[in-house]
């Protein structure tokens, strides 16, 4: 006969089994209470304490109060935490950092795409904005020449990277489109918080002197600009798909998610839509630092080029540091080493 006390419901082994089964839910509740809706990159001690207290209570109740009463309390708290999480809503109006303060907008008329609020900032060595410039530009899809897969690694952790796409037109202009976490004043990027509704998803439209200069000259992150073997028609379709997504987010915001709605997962989704395919789950989407291998498998690297060759040839850091941020910057970073 199992050991019980007057206040217990169920044998001891069952109560402990229920506690173990509750562990994932308790951990999730703690994470939601700690991160959801909080300041990105900053761990609030009070919220962390609340999350840990709730987690301990959810694990202790089935043992202390029995399966039925303890389980009901756990279910009630889980429901309340769920309501708190669902109540978080993405927004277009917050106290945004200056470089994401204006949402790029797009108008498509026939074969012409007009982008408003293309960012062209200049930054100091410590990353502060020295000069804030925005411009509007109209691009003709019939003049689409080339797309470049931009890969920039950071943090020194294998696989951790940011990816974006730069589009080149026959008239010599370039524009970078990038899916990112939109940060408020005082926030920094936190991949854990990015899974719990701390950031809105944001599409940046930027001049290469801004987007690539920031990563090579300020952050000093290894950055590759790899021409994609896609052809003008597919490239134009990819551009339009990204632009349409960018415009939709300007009026109907969505949450960024480190895994499910990130820079790389959005690029994969654009690829799937324009090619009418469904990519299988792939760790290289989760860890885009390895994404050039996936690009190779999709036959998007320059013809006859291996991943190793692309890594060697298209690393732009030295050329970006040597080139002035003028009208010839894009040409300079693509010059033959």
N, C-alpha and C positions, 0 to 999 in steps of 0.2 A: 504494500500500500504506500502511495507517494506521500511525502511529508507535506502537510498543509498547516495553515493557521486559520483562525476564525475569519480573518479579513481577506484570505486568499480565495481566488477563484481559479480552479484548475491546478493540476500537479505542477511542481516546481520546474520540471524539465520543459513543460509546455510554455510556462511563462518566460523562461529564458530563450526558448526557441522563437517566441513572438518578438522578444526584444532584439534578437539577432536579425530577424526579418525586417524589423523597423529601422535598422541602421541606415540603409540608403535614404529613406524618407527623412530621417532625422538630420542626416548630413545635408540633404537638399534644403530643408527648412532653415538650417543654420546659414547656409550660403545665401539664400534669398534674403533673409533678414539682415545679413551683413552687407550685401552688395547692392541689391536691387534699388534703383533710384538714387544711389549715393553719389558722392563726388568721385569721379573716375581717378584711379591712381592713388587715392588716399584712404587708408583703412581707418574707419571711425571706431575708436575703442569702445564707445557705448554700444554701438550697433554690433560689434563683434561680441561683446559680453552678453548682449541679449540673445544673439544667435546661439552661442555656446550654452547658455542657460536653458533655452528652449530645447536644444538637442539633448542635453542631459535629462531633462524632464521627460521627453518623449521616450527615451530609452529606459528610464527608471519606472515609469508608471505601470507598465504591464507586470513587472516583478513585484512592486510594492502593493499595488491595488488589485492585481489579478487581471486575467485576460479580458474579461468583459468590461469592467469599469475603466481599467487602464487603456484598453483599446478604444473605448468611446472618447476618452479625453485626447488621445493621440489623433483620432480622426477629426475631432473638433478643431484642435490646434492646426492640423494640416490644412483643413478647409479655410481657416482664417488666414493662414500664410498664403495659400493659393489666391484668395481674394485680394490680399495686399499686392501680390505680384501682378495679377491681371489688371489691377487698378492703375498700374504704371502705364502712361500713355506717351508715345513719341510726340515731339513737337517741332514746329518750324521756327518758333520764336523763343529763344533763350538768350542768355548773356554769352554769346559765342566768342571764342577766340578770334582775333582779327583776321587770320588767314582763312577762316571758314565762315566769316560773318555774312557773306553774300552767297546765296545759293545760285549756281549757274542755271540759266534758263535756255530753252531751245525752241526755235520755230522752224518747222520743215515745210517748205513750199516747193513742190515738184522735186527737182534735183538739187535744190539749194537748202543748206542748213545754216541757220544763223544762231550763234551762241552768244549769249550775253553774260557778262561777269566772268570773263576768262581771266584768271589770276596771273599776275606778272610781278610778284613781289621781289624785293631784294632784302637780304638778311645779313645781320652782323655775324661775326665768328661764333658768338654764343647762341645764335638762333633767333635773336630778337629782330622784329621787323624794322628795317631801316627806311624802306620806301614801299608804300602800299599803292599798287597800280592795278587797275582793272580795265579791260577793253572788251569791245564787242567785235565779232568777226563773222563773216559769211563765207561758207565753204561750198564749193561745187563738187557734188559726188562724182561727176564725170571726170574730175581732175584728181581723184584719189590715186595715189601712186604706190604707197607702201605703208604697212603697219609694222611697228617695232614692239617686241615684247620686252618690257623693262623689268628687270629683276634686281632688287637691292636687298642685301642681307644685313642683319643688324643683331646686336646683342651677343654675338659670339657663340650662339647655340645652333648646332647643325639643324637645318630645315626651317629655321625662323627667318622670314623674309617678307617683304612687301612686293607686290607685283602690280603693274599697270600697263597701259598701252599708249604708245605715241603714234599719231597718224601724220603721214607726210602727204602733201598735195603737190601737184605739178608746178605750182607757182612758187615753190620753195618754202611754204609755211608749214609749221608743225603745231599740233595741239595734243596735249596729254590728257587722257581721261583715266581717273583713278577712283575706285571705290574705297572709302575710308571710314573710320570712326570720327564723327563730328564731335569735337570737344568744346566744352564750355570754359570760360575763364577760370583758371586755377586747376584745371584737370590735366592729368597726364594719362598716357595709355597704359592700361592694365589688362592683360589677356584674360585673367580670371573674371574681373568685373565685366569684361566684354561679353561674357556669357550670361549675364544677369541684368540686362536692360539698363546699363549705365550710359550707353552712347547711342545716338541716332546714326543710321547709315547715311552716308553723304557721298555724292559723286563730285569730285573736283574736276574742273576744266582748267588747265593751266598751260602757260607757255613753258617750253622746255628749259628756258633759262631759270625759271622758278623751280619747277618740279625736279629737274635733274641737278640744277645747281645747288639746291638745298641739300640733297642727299650726298652729293660728292664733295662739295666745297665746305659745307657747314657740318653735317653729321659725319662726314668722312667714311660713309658706308660703302663697301664694295658694290658697284653698280654695273650691270650689263645692259646694253641696248642691242637686242638681237633682231635683225630683220626676219619677218615671218613670211614663209613661202605659202601665201594664201591667194594671191591674185587680186587685182583691183575690185572685181565684182563682189567677192566674199568679204574683202576688207571694208568696202563701202557698206555692206549689209551689217557687218559687225559694228561699225561706227554708228549707224542709225539705231541699232538695237541698244547700244550703250546710251546714246543721246536720249532716246525715248524713256529709258529707265531713269536717267538723270532728271528729266522734266517731270516725270510722275512723282519722284521723291520730293520735289520742290513744293508740291501742294498736298501730297499724301505721304507724310513721313513714315518711316519704318525703323525698327530697331536693328542696329548692328549686332552681329553675333560672331564671336571669335572663330567658331567652327562652321556654323550653318549659313551665315550671311556676311562673309568677309570679302576681302579683296579678291582672293583666289576663287572662292566658291561662286562669286558673281561672274567672274570671267568664264568659269566653266559653264555656268548657266547660259551666258550669251553664246558661247560656242555651240552648246546643245540646241538652242533655238534656231540659229541660222543654218545649222547643218541637219536639223531634224533627226538628231540622234540622242541617245541617253548614255552618258558615260557611267561605267560602273564605279562604285565607291573606290577611292584611291587615296592613299596616304599622302601623295604628292600635292593634292589639293589642300589637305589639312596642313601640310608642311611645305609651303610653296618654295622654300629654299632648294627643293629638289625638282621643281616644276619644269626645268629645262629638259629633264629626262622624259616627262610626259609630252612636252612639245615635240620632242624628237619622235616619239611613238605615234603621234598624230600627223607626222610628216610635215611639220610646219617650220623646221629648221631650213636654212638655205640648202639647196640641193647639193648632196655629196658631202655635207659637213657633219662631223660627229659632235657629240656633246662637249667632249674635251676641247675640240678645236674652237667651238663657239665660245666656250669659257675663256679661252686664251685670246681670241681675236676681238671680242666685243666688250671686254672690260674697259670702261671709259675713264676711270678715275684720274689717271695721269694727264690725259688730254683735257679733261674738264678743269683740272686745277691750273693748267697752263693757258687755257683759252680765256680771253676776256668775255664778260657777259654782254656781248654786243650782237649785232644782226648775224654775225658769222659763227655764233656759238654752236649751233646744230651741225653745221658743216665741219667744224673743227673737231668735235667729239667723234665724228664718223670717219675721220681721215685715217688712211692706212698706217698702222704702227710702223 
